[in-house]
Amino acid sequence: MKLLRLVLSDLHLGTGVRRGELNAFEDFRHDDEFADLLAHHDREVGEHGELELILNGDVFDLLKVKIDGRWPTEITDEIATEKLRQCLDGHPRFVHALRALLAKKGRRLVFLPGNHDLDMVLPGPQELFRRYVAPGPLGERVRFVTSTDTYHLPEGIQIRHGHQLERIHRVDYARLTRKLRDGREILDLPWGSLWILDVMNPAKEQRSYVDRIQPLGRFLLGAFLFDTMFVLRFLYHSSLYFLRRRVFDIGAWVERIRRLPQMLREDIIALGGFDEVVHRELKKLRGVRCLIIGHSHGPRYLQMPGGKLLVNTGTWMKMINLDVSHLGQDSGLTYCTIDYSEDGDPRISLVKWHGMRKPYEVIPYAD
């Protein structure tokens, strides 16, 4: 029986777009391509085969969804559910594609929340997602990985979103929520998420491309010459955030002192950047032949020393890379496939979806 696994990450679905209206917080415009991709691989596997779709984090960009005109920092189960509902309603083609796939025998879905859709660890969003894409008894075909950041495959393959490898986005999987004094239970967001809510989202309202440029520091350096006031405001609000959340927050100081040795060690290791941290992580993993990640939005397929393989599935956002080594790289519509030989050996590929032929596309607005 043929088995195929698809790994996609960092789609960043927002609340959708309407013709003639600019939604600066919608970065996913490939609903039709996503539907065609699923339909293609569904036919490839056939009626008697099995297909496992693995959505490896940041599928929804719930950090960018407003509730009552603001970005909430205290995210309850009810708020998280409403944010997801807006995203699902804004992408009916995406929902229909998942629903059509999961209605067939031998199809299943595994969801690993990332730092942008951490809300999916809560029961309300999980129930709503199942109701939209796998209603009734079909809900058993949808699995959420929420007690760890890792989905283990028996062939020595690990699938992780990657946010746990950066301290600013790391969460404690033993304590994903905390209670407020009024008894409400909310997500215990990492300070990287709070920075996005407090600083990056308001900046994106002014410059919709700001979170689609890598590296951010190089962009700010260049923009200082041509968009000086925006950069100064961005740095000012970042500094205020740091002082409020990291310097004058007593709880943050207590946690920082407790974890000071580990933080120093991690900061020294992380000097080379995210890719170097991932390389070191894979080298020390025993019994793992392949690590598949996302998070950094940079597609990679690297053979490591010792025969290990590192795959980054990239993103479906349209990114602008200012790094000379990746200048001009088209990062969109990449994903990972895992199929198996007759002997059961996994064959892992990083591929780019080019889509079905279509005569035209409707442009909702000019950005």
Secondary structure, DSSP 8 states (H G I E B T S, - for coil): --EEEEEE----B-S---TT---TT-----HHHHHHHHHHHHHHH-TTSEEEEEEES-SB-GGG--BTTB--SS--HHHHHHHHHHHHHH-HHHHHHHHHHHTSTTEEEEEE--SSSGGGGSHHHHHHHHHHHS-GGGGGGEEE--SSSEEEETTTEEEE-SGGGSGGG---TT--EEE-TTS-EEE---HHHHHIIIIIHHHHHH-TTGGGEESHHHHHHHHHHHSHHHHHHHHHHHHHHIIIIIIS-HHHHHHHHHTHHHHHHHHHHGGG-HHHHHHHHHHH-TT-SEEEE-SS---EEEE-GGG-EEEE---SS--EE--GGGTT---TTEEEEEEE-TT--EEEEEEE------S--------
